[in-house]
Amino acid sequence: MKKAVFFDIDGTLLDCINGIMDITPRVKMAIRKLQEKGDYVFIATGRPYAFLSSALLDFGFDGFVLTNGSYVILNDKCLYKEAIDKEVIIELTSNFEKHDIEYILQGEKYSYIKDEHKKLHSFYDTYNISKKYLEGNYKLEDVDIYKIEMLCENTHGIDYCLSLEDKCFNYIYNSEDGSFELYSKRSSKASGILKILDFLNIPLENSYAFGDGKNDIEMLSTVGCGIAMGNADDYVKGYAKKVTDTVQNDGVALEIEKFIL
C-alpha cells in the first residue's frame, strides 16, 4: 500500500531566517527515495502559490496543500478550493486601512499587496519571496482570496486583528514581529490532507506529516503519524507522535530514513 507524506516548508524543509533557503541535499535524497518506492510526497503549507520558490515548484512534488488547506493542488490540477466571501474581504480591508494595518491578500496564483506596504514587502524579502506573482494593482471584486496576512505595529491594530477570531476565522499571531495569518475556520492543513487521501484512496494510517508551527497542529494530530521538528515549540511537539531533529541537522531526512522507509 502506498504512503503519503506531507511536508511543511518554513521551519521544516527550509529555515530562511538562518540561511537555509533550499531543501538540503540529504533531505532531497530521502524524499526522492520515497518517490522511487512509489509513495506520494506533498507540500502542506500556510504559503500561497505566489510564495513558492521555483525550486519547490520544480522539485516534483505530487501536489500542494496551500494557504492552510483552502487551496489544494494535485498533479498540477485544483482538487479543492474555498475562497473567503468577497463582502467579508471588502469589510476587512477597509478596517485594515482604518487601523494602519499592512496586509497581503493571497489568491490562487497571484497574491495582492499594495506598493505602499513597504514594511510588509521588506518582511517577505527576509524569506526570499519572489515578486513574480505579487500584484499591486487589483480590484477586490475581481480576485478570489484564500488567506490574508497582516503586519500590525500599534495596539489598536493588534486588538482589531485579535478580535477577528470571533468572526469565523482562525488566526496565527507572532507577537515578536506583529504578524498575523488569517484564514477560514473551515480550512486547515488537515482538511486539505484528508481531501487528498480520500481522492487517492490512501488509508489514514499510511499518512505522515512533518511540521513545526502552530498551523501544523491539526495535521500532526490528524495523520497516521505526525512528526514534529526538533526546532518546534514544546506545545507543538505535544501534538505529534514522534519528534525528529532540527532543520539544520536534516531532521526530515533522519526520520524518513529510519522510520518511514
Solvent accessible surface area in square Angstrom, and as a share of the most:
residue,aa,sasa,rsa
1,M,171,0.76
2,K,97,0.41
3,K,44,0.19
4,A,0,0.00
5,V,0,0.00
6,F,0,0.00
7,F,0,0.00
8,D,8,0.04
9,I,0,0.00
10,D,51,0.26
11,G,13,0.13
12,T,3,0.02
13,L,4,0.02
14,L,5,0.03
15,D,21,0.11
16,C,13,0.08
17,I,107,0.54
18,N,101,0.52
19,G,54,0.52
20,I,31,0.15
21,M,74,0.33
22,D,60,0.31
23,I,6,0.03
24,T,29,0.17
25,P,110,0.69
26,R,105,0.38
27,V,8,0.05
28,K,67,0.29
29,M,119,0.53
30,A,1,0.01
31,I,0,0.00
32,R,93,0.34
33,K,87,0.37
34,L,0,0.00
35,Q,47,0.21
36,E,140,0.63
37,K,113,0.48
38,G,27,0.26
39,D,13,0.06
40,Y,49,0.19
41,V,0,0.00
42,F,0,0.00
43,I,0,0.00
44,A,0,0.00
45,T,2,0.01
46,G,8,0.08
47,R,20,0.07
48,P,1,0.00
49,Y,45,0.17
50,A,3,0.03
51,F,10,0.04
52,L,10,0.05
53,S,43,0.28
54,S,80,0.51
55,A,49,0.38
56,L,2,0.01
57,L,49,0.24
58,D,115,0.59
59,F,15,0.06
60,G,41,0.39
61,F,19,0.08
62,D,35,0.18
63,G,2,0.02
64,F,14,0.06
65,V,0,0.00
66,L,1,0.01
67,T,2,0.01
68,N,1,0.00
69,G,0,0.00
70,S,1,0.00
71,Y,22,0.09
72,V,0,0.00
73,I,20,0.10
74,L,9,0.05
75,N,95,0.48
76,D,134,0.70
77,K,155,0.66
78,C,63,0.38
79,L,52,0.26
80,Y,54,0.21
81,K,104,0.44
82,E,45,0.20
83,A,37,0.29
84,I,17,0.09
85,D,85,0.44
86,K,69,0.29
87,E,123,0.55
88,V,49,0.28
89,I,5,0.02
90,I,73,0.37
91,E,93,0.42
92,L,6,0.03
93,T,7,0.04
94,S,51,0.33
95,N,28,0.14
96,F,0,0.00
97,E,80,0.36
98,K,146,0.62
99,H,45,0.20
100,D,106,0.55
101,I,4,0.02
102,E,31,0.14
103,Y,5,0.02
104,I,0,0.00
105,L,0,0.00
106,Q,0,0.00
107,G,3,0.03
108,E,53,0.24
109,K,95,0.40
110,Y,93,0.35
111,S,0,0.00
112,Y,29,0.11
113,I,2,0.01
114,K,59,0.25
115,D,89,0.46
116,E,112,0.50
117,H,14,0.06
118,K,137,0.58
119,K,110,0.47
120,L,1,0.01
121,H,32,0.14
122,S,65,0.42
123,F,44,0.18
124,Y,10,0.04
125,D,78,0.41
126,T,71,0.42
127,Y,55,0.21
128,N,102,0.52
129,I,14,0.07
130,S,62,0.40
131,K,109,0.46
132,K,145,0.61
133,Y,34,0.13
134,L,26,0.13
135,E,62,0.28
136,G,25,0.24
137,N,128,0.66
138,Y,51,0.19
139,K,127,0.54
140,L,41,0.21
141,E,106,0.47
142,D,102,0.53
143,V,17,0.10
144,D,66,0.34
145,I,3,0.01
146,Y,3,0.01
147,K,0,0.00
148,I,0,0.00
149,E,21,0.10
150,M,1,0.00
151,L,15,0.08
152,C,4,0.02
153,E,115,0.52
154,N,41,0.21
155,T,101,0.59
156,H,94,0.42
157,G,0,0.00
158,I,40,0.20
159,D,78,0.40
160,Y,29,0.11
161,C,0,0.00
162,L,64,0.32
163,S,51,0.33
164,L,0,0.00
165,E,75,0.34
166,D,130,0.67
167,K,105,0.44
168,C,94,0.56
169,F,12,0.05
170,N,37,0.19
171,Y,60,0.23
172,I,34,0.17
173,Y,60,0.23
174,N,64,0.33
175,S,84,0.54
176,E,166,0.74
177,D,55,0.29
178,G,7,0.06
179,S,18,0.12
180,F,1,0.01
181,E,42,0.19
182,L,0,0.00
183,Y,7,0.03
184,S,13,0.09
185,K,101,0.43
186,R,167,0.61
187,S,2,0.01
188,S,15,0.10
189,K,1,0.00
190,A,8,0.07
191,S,26,0.17
192,G,0,0.00
193,I,0,0.00
194,L,79,0.39
195,K,71,0.30
196,I,0,0.00
197,L,7,0.03
198,D,120,0.62
199,F,129,0.54
200,L,38,0.19
201,N,126,0.64
202,I,11,0.05
203,P,42,0.27
204,L,78,0.39
205,E,124,0.56
206,N,26,0.13
207,S,0,0.00
208,Y,23,0.09
209,A,0,0.00
210,F,0,0.00
211,G,0,0.00
212,D,27,0.14
213,G,21,0.20
214,K,114,0.48
215,N,21,0.11
216,D,0,0.00
217,I,25,0.13
218,E,60,0.27
219,M,0,0.00
220,L,2,0.01
221,S,68,0.44
222,T,37,0.21
223,V,6,0.03
224,G,17,0.16
225,C,13,0.08
226,G,0,0.00
227,I,0,0.00
228,A,0,0.00
229,M,0,0.00
230,G,21,0.20
231,N,63,0.32
232,A,9,0.07
233,D,88,0.46
234,D,116,0.60
235,Y,132,0.50
236,V,1,0.01
237,K,51,0.22
238,G,68,0.65
239,Y,89,0.34
240,A,20,0.16
241,K,145,0.61
242,K,64,0.27
243,V,76,0.44
244,T,13,0.08
245,D,53,0.27
246,T,34,0.20
247,V,7,0.04
248,Q,91,0.40
249,N,84,0.43
250,D,27,0.14
251,G,0,0.00
252,V,1,0.00
253,A,0,0.00
254,L,52,0.26
255,E,3,0.01
256,I,0,0.00
257,E,67,0.30
258,K,154,0.65
259,F,87,0.36
260,I,2,0.01
261,L,71,0.35
